Amino acid sequence: MFECPICLVSYDNHEAFTFPSCFHTFCKNCLKSTFETRIKEQNINLDIFKCPGCEIPFDQSLIQNFISQESFKKYCELSIEMNQIFGLEEDEILANCLNEVCREKYIIWKNAEYQKCIKCKMEYCRLCFLPQHKDICTCEEQKLIYQDKVYKDLKVLLKASRCPKCMIFVEKVAGCNFMTCKCGANFCNLCDIQLERQDHYSHFENNNPSYDKCKIKVNGQWVTRPVVEEVKKVQIKQIIKEPENVNNTIPCPNCKSINPKITRLQLYDRIIHCGSVKCQNRAFCLLCKRMLPHQEILNHFTNTLECKFK
């Protein structure tokens, strides 16, 4: 027999649990109640798991001796999700693979400049959390490159352009491609270049700002794009095209349709546009399943295209 120092009740020895690090003994009921409550509240910081008597930390794997199997399973899931892993060295941390398809967790040196996933082998910079770019460009340059790719995708998705002066998004509802922002700047809806009032017609082929392509300025003169593109063909040895969207295999979160004729994946497969009878050409986030009005799509994701509401 022994007396539990928490509830002050006497128990048989088989109802006791002794911590091997300090040899303090408590009844399993008190320990179960204490730690299952903390798990239920998702309070699983490493400094929580200490002996109630002397507060010496113990190996969290020991709690499966006095809590239910379901609670221990939930604890393991929470500890991995919150990167609370017992036994890590002071210079180690648990990192998440930033590849959306993978999301593997692995241990790295906490001061590492980059991380490489042990499963998918993708490498990411630890400073900007974008694809590894060491010896190629700085983090700021990498961010600009990545933001430019994202903007091009959003430009097609939203059918909008960004004012080159104040950097806000402007949607063309009607009219020609010569845009006037509320800040007073004029620019081209096709190429986003800032224009003067006198460029209203001369910036566009055949002086037609409504239907024809825009020109670019070379040595002070507006030149048609085919001329410049011929020069680019000589300089570029190889052009790598982004793969075109294949048939959609991800169901619409609202109507569950995967018909490629009415559902379209966009924004690196983070958004689905569905034209079914039920959805009526609405957009949905595939990460959090929410319906997204077009004007809110930009604010729904972070700069690294992570869903803010997942």
C-alpha positions in Angstrom: 0.0 0.0 0.0 1.0 3.6 -0.5 -0.5 7.0 -0.1 -0.7 9.3 -3.2 0.7 12.7 -2.3 -1.8 14.4 -4.7 -5.1 13.0 -3.6 -3.9 11.7 -0.2 -5.7 8.4 -0.7 -4.1 5.0 0.0 -3.9 2.5 -3.0 -2.5 -0.9 -3.8 0.9 -0.9 -5.4 -0.4 -2.1 -8.8 -2.4 1.2 -9.0 0.8 3.3 -8.6 3.3 4.7 -11.1 6.9 5.6 -10.2 8.9 8.0 -12.3 12.3 6.4 -13.1 14.1 9.8 -13.2 13.3 10.7 -9.6 11.5 7.7 -8.1 8.5 9.7 -6.9 5.3 7.6 -6.9 1.7 8.8 -7.6 -1.6 7.0 -8.3 -2.4 6.4 -11.9 -5.8 8.1 -11.6 -4.3 11.4 -10.6 -1.6 11.3 -13.3 -4.2 10.3 -15.9 -6.6 13.1 -14.9 -3.7 15.7 -14.9 -2.2 14.8 -18.3 -5.3 13.9 -20.2 -6.7 17.3 -19.3 -3.6 19.0 -20.6 -3.8 17.0 -23.8 -7.5 17.8 -24.2 -6.6 21.5 -23.9 -3.7 21.0 -26.4 -1.3 22.2 -23.7 1.6 19.9 -24.6 4.7 22.1 -24.2 7.7 20.1 -23.2 8.0 21.9 -19.8 4.5 20.7 -18.9 5.6 17.1 -18.7 7.4 17.1 -15.3 7.1 15.1 -12.2 4.3 16.7 -10.0 6.5 16.3 -7.0 9.9 17.6 -8.0 9.2 19.0 -11.5 12.0 16.9 -13.1 11.2 16.4 -16.8 10.5 12.9 -18.0 10.3 11.1 -21.3 6.8 11.7 -22.7 6.6 8.1 -23.9 6.0 7.1 -20.2 2.5 8.7 -20.2 1.1 5.8 -22.2 1.5 3.9 -18.9 -1.3 5.8 -17.2 -3.4 7.5 -19.9 -5.8 6.0 -22.4 -4.7 4.7 -25.8 -6.9 7.3 -27.5 -5.4 10.2 -25.5 -1.9 9.0 -26.2 -2.6 8.8 -29.9 -4.0 12.4 -29.8 -0.9 13.5 -27.8 1.5 12.0 -30.5 -0.5 13.7 -33.3 -0.4 17.1 -31.4 3.3 16.8 -30.5 4.3 16.2 -34.2 1.9 19.0 -35.4 3.3 21.4 -32.9 6.9 20.3 -33.2 7.1 19.4 -29.5 9.5 16.4 -29.7 11.2 15.1 -26.6 14.8 14.2 -26.8 16.0 16.8 -29.3 19.4 18.3 -28.7 19.8 22.0 -28.0 21.0 22.6 -31.6 18.3 20.6 -33.3 14.8 21.5 -34.4 11.9 19.7 -36.1 11.4 21.1 -39.6 8.4 20.8 -41.9 8.9 20.1 -45.6 7.4 23.1 -47.5 6.4 20.9 -50.5 2.6 20.8 -50.3 2.6 17.3 -51.8 5.0 16.0 -49.2 4.7 17.8 -45.8 7.2 15.4 -44.2 8.8 16.3 -40.9 12.5 15.8 -40.1 15.2 17.0 -37.7 17.7 19.6 -38.8 20.4 21.8 -37.2 18.6 24.9 -35.9 21.1 27.3 -37.5 21.1 25.6 -40.9 21.0 27.9 -43.9 18.8 25.5 -45.9 16.8 22.3 -45.3 16.5 19.2 -47.6 13.6 16.9 -47.2 14.6 13.3 -46.5 11.5 12.1 -48.5 10.9 14.2 -51.6 14.5 15.7 -51.6 13.2 19.3 -52.1 15.5 22.0 -50.7 14.4 25.3 -49.2 16.1 28.3 -47.8 15.7 28.7 -44.0 15.8 32.5 -44.2 13.0 33.1 -46.7 11.4 29.6 -46.9 11.4 29.7 -50.7 13.1 27.1 -52.9 16.9 26.9 -52.3 18.8 29.7 -54.2 22.3 29.6 -52.6 25.0 30.9 -55.0 22.2 32.0 -57.4 20.6 35.1 -55.9 19.8 36.8 -52.5 16.6 36.1 -50.5 15.2 39.5 -51.6 15.8 38.7 -55.3 14.3 35.2 -54.8 11.2 36.8 -53.2 10.8 39.2 -56.2 11.1 36.3 -58.6 8.6 34.2 -56.8 6.2 37.2 -56.4 6.4 37.8 -60.1 5.4 34.2 -60.9 2.5 34.4 -58.5 1.4 37.8 -59.9 1.3 36.4 -63.5 -0.9 33.6 -62.3 -3.2 36.0 -60.4 -3.3 38.3 -63.4 -4.8 35.5 -65.6 -7.0 34.3 -62.8 -8.5 37.7 -61.8 -8.3 39.3 -65.2 -6.8 42.3 -63.4 -3.7 44.4 -63.6 -1.5 46.2 -61.0 -0.9 49.9 -61.1 2.9 50.5 -61.5 2.7 53.7 -59.4 0.7 52.8 -56.3 0.8 48.9 -56.8 -2.9 48.3 -56.2 -4.9 45.9 -58.3 -7.3 47.4 -60.9 -9.9 45.3 -62.6 -11.0 46.2 -66.1 -14.8 46.0 -66.3 -15.2 47.5 -69.8 -13.5 49.7 -72.3 -10.0 49.7 -73.8 -6.7 48.5 -72.3 -5.5 52.1 -71.6 -6.1 52.2 -67.8 -6.4 55.2 -65.4 -5.9 54.4 -61.7 -7.5 56.4 -58.9 -4.1 57.6 -58.0 -4.0 59.4 -61.4 -1.4 57.1 -63.1 -2.1 55.8 -66.6 -0.9 52.3 -67.6 -1.4 49.4 -70.0 -3.7 46.7 -68.8 -1.8 44.1 -70.9 1.8 44.8 -69.8 1.3 47.0 -66.7 3.8 49.6 -68.0 3.1 53.2 -66.9 2.0 55.4 -69.8 1.5 59.1 -70.6 -1.8 60.5 -71.8 -0.4 60.9 -75.3 0.4 57.2 -75.4 -3.3 56.3 -75.4 -3.2 55.1 -79.0 0.5 55.0 -80.0 1.3 52.3 -77.4 -1.0 49.8 -79.2 -0.6 48.2 -82.6 -2.7 49.8 -85.3 -3.4 52.5 -82.7 -6.2 50.3 -81.4 -6.2 50.1 -77.6 -9.3 47.9 -77.5 -8.3 44.8 -79.4 -4.7 44.9 -80.6 -1.5 44.0 -78.8 0.6 46.6 -77.0 4.0 47.8 -78.1 7.2 48.4 -76.1 9.4 51.4 -76.3 12.9 51.1 -77.7 15.1 54.1 -78.0 12.2 56.4 -77.4 10.0 54.8 -80.2 7.1 52.4 -79.8 8.0 49.2 -81.5 5.8 46.2 -82.3 6.5 43.1 -80.1 7.3 40.7 -83.0 10.5 42.7 -83.7 11.7 42.4 -80.1 10.7 38.8 -79.9 12.9 38.0 -82.8 15.9 39.4 -80.9 15.0 37.4 -77.9 14.9 34.2 -79.9 18.5 34.7 -80.8 19.6 35.2 -77.2 17.6 32.5 -75.5 18.9 29.0 -76.2 16.1 27.1 -74.6 12.6 28.0 -73.4 11.1 25.9 -70.7 7.3 26.1 -70.7 5.3 25.5 -67.6 3.3 22.3 -67.9 -0.3 22.8 -69.0 -3.1 21.8 -66.6 -4.1 18.2 -67.0 -7.6 16.9 -66.5 -8.8 17.7 -63.0 -8.8 14.8 -60.5 -9.6 17.0 -57.5 -13.3 17.2 -56.8 -15.0 20.6 -56.3 -15.5 21.1 -52.5 -19.0 22.3 -53.1 -20.6 20.0 -55.7 -17.8 17.2 -55.8 -17.6 17.4 -59.6 -14.4 16.5 -61.4 -15.7 17.1 -64.9 -12.8 18.9 -66.7 -15.3 20.7 -68.9 -16.8 22.6 -65.9 -14.0 22.6 -63.3 -10.6 24.3 -63.7 -7.6 24.2 -61.4 -5.7 27.5 -61.0 -3.1 29.2 -58.8 -0.8 26.1 -58.6 -3.8 23.9 -57.8 -4.9 25.9 -54.8 -8.1 27.3 -56.3 -10.8 25.5 -58.3 -13.3 27.4 -60.5 -16.5 25.4 -61.0 -19.2 26.1 -63.6 -21.6 23.5 -62.5 -25.3 24.2 -62.0 -24.9 24.2 -58.3 -21.7 26.3 -58.1 -22.5 28.9 -60.9 -18.8 29.6 -61.8 -17.7 30.2 -58.3 -14.1 29.8 -57.0 -13.2 27.6 -54.0 -10.0 27.2 -52.0 -8.9 23.6 -52.1 -7.0 23.9 -48.8 -9.8 25.2 -46.5 -12.8 24.5 -48.8 -14.1 28.0 -48.6 -15.9 29.8 -51.4 -13.8 32.8 -52.5 -15.2 36.0 -54.2 -12.7 37.1 -56.8 -11.8 40.3 -55.0 -10.8 38.3 -51.9 -8.5 35.8 -53.5 -5.4 37.9 -53.0 -6.0 38.3 -49.3 -6.8 34.6 -48.8 -3.2 33.5 -49.3 0.2 34.5 -47.8 3.1 35.6 -50.0 4.2 31.9 -50.2 0.7 30.8 -51.2 -0.2 29.3 -47.9 -3.9 29.4 -47.0 -4.4 31.8 -44.1 -7.5 30.0 -42.9 -6.4 26.3 -43.2 
